[in-house]
Amino acid sequence: MSINADVIIVGFGPAGATAALTAAKRGADVLIAEKQSLASHMTSAHMTSGGVIMSVSDVNAAVRYLDACAGGLTPSVVNRAWASRASAIPEWLDTHGIATARVRGGFHESFDGHDSIDVLAMSPAASDHLEPSVLRHMAVPGVSLPEPRGSGFPRAIETAALNHPRVRLAESSRARRLVRNGPRVSGVLCVDRSGRRIEMAATSGVVLASGGFQFDEALKRDHLSGEPIHFYGAHCSTGDGIRMAQLAGADLWHMNCMVGRAVGHFDLEDQGLTFMLSLSPPPYMIIDQSGRRFTDESAQAKFHPYFYQHLLPFDPNTSRYYRIPSYWILDGQRLASGPLTPAEQGLSRVGRYRWSSDNSREIGLGWISPAPSIPSLAEAIGVDAARLQETFDDYQEACRLGHDRYGRPRETLLPFEEGPLFAVRLFPGGASTLGGPRRDAQARVIDADGTPIEGLFAAGELGSVIGRLYPAAGSNYADAVAFGQIAAETATA
């Protein structure tokens, strides 16, 4: 089977949807190859996020800030392209029925230019109330999108793209390799759910927007600095775009970068489930396998996306990562305050698992280990009892004095109450990986010699422009919008 289009887009997340809508509005015929079915697409990584997006108020200041966060891993000219597009994000969202409001206290680093970074909450406005539309579907006419969940942003942009008369969707179509005509990328070879080959030919270009490699164990082992590392979101993020780009000669970047924190990973029947975990309200502490605290845990409590780095030290004498897993220690106060995972984010948001309101089911499943005393808790999690008691007493004394050796804010230093304690295993992990094909400021994929590969473009988490530090909440959305637009414009120029 062969299909022709001006632009072929691999992946239908925020970057792919933005690219499709942009190209279609510029008069291009667009074909989207989406690996998932429409039903499972509602559990994509972007649907598990918090519904905020990064914007900037001063492009020049934002470039200085983004350069500092990138730590030299992203050229300034690429960050400038990102900042320029991010400055227009509120107006762009508004044209698609998405209202925004600045989030107070949105996290960012303290580098020069940080005042130019805005974190915007995206109100669904009309988007989550849109009637599911009948889509132009390649194989099964009359397919409708599932009932909306998650952020109104991807829902609205996906709906707008699929309602455009120049956009077609091939669901359950896994891209296997890029097709070349001489030096130029001219199409994509896909396989549908029945194993049938579909050859998609592009006259203007191919945009890779297929996400990261969160669920490819070999790629994670080779490129991320720790093992195991667990992610939530779409299980279809297996690095397909990376392998296709490599076969076309692409250089790679940011392969050791990710957006992450400490997460809970648990087995349920025949599947593993990964959750964001809400440490707050205190008291809480995190200990390593020796029973010691090792950092200010309030960053994890605030979901800062760099906390996972504290779990990565490796001991060459024992050949192990001695903080994987670590342990979150809590008491009955936290347990009684509500579920240990936020209902509005992660797997709970998309309905893959409903955490019990009092955490009783998870205790019964063995995900939360209860113990009446420090010695019994130490035995339950396999740490030295005397050292854990010393760590516990030191924490209680820090609460009494209002001063913590690891610099934890005074207001978070609440003492543990008398009674049972509980422990939860923690792993590095989180939202997404960031590595993939290197791109330039025009979203062109670059080969190992530094030359753009003709006809090949990339956007979103596949080779994200984000480097060492995640600049602000919603940066992944901002990257998707910025380079989804740029990729489509360059391809159709």
Order of alpha helices (4+ residues) and beta strands (2+ residues): beta-alpha-beta-beta-alpha-alpha-alpha-beta-beta-alpha-beta-beta-beta-beta-alpha-beta-alpha-beta-beta-beta-beta-alpha-beta-beta-beta-alpha-alpha-alpha-beta-alpha-alpha-beta-beta-beta-beta-alpha
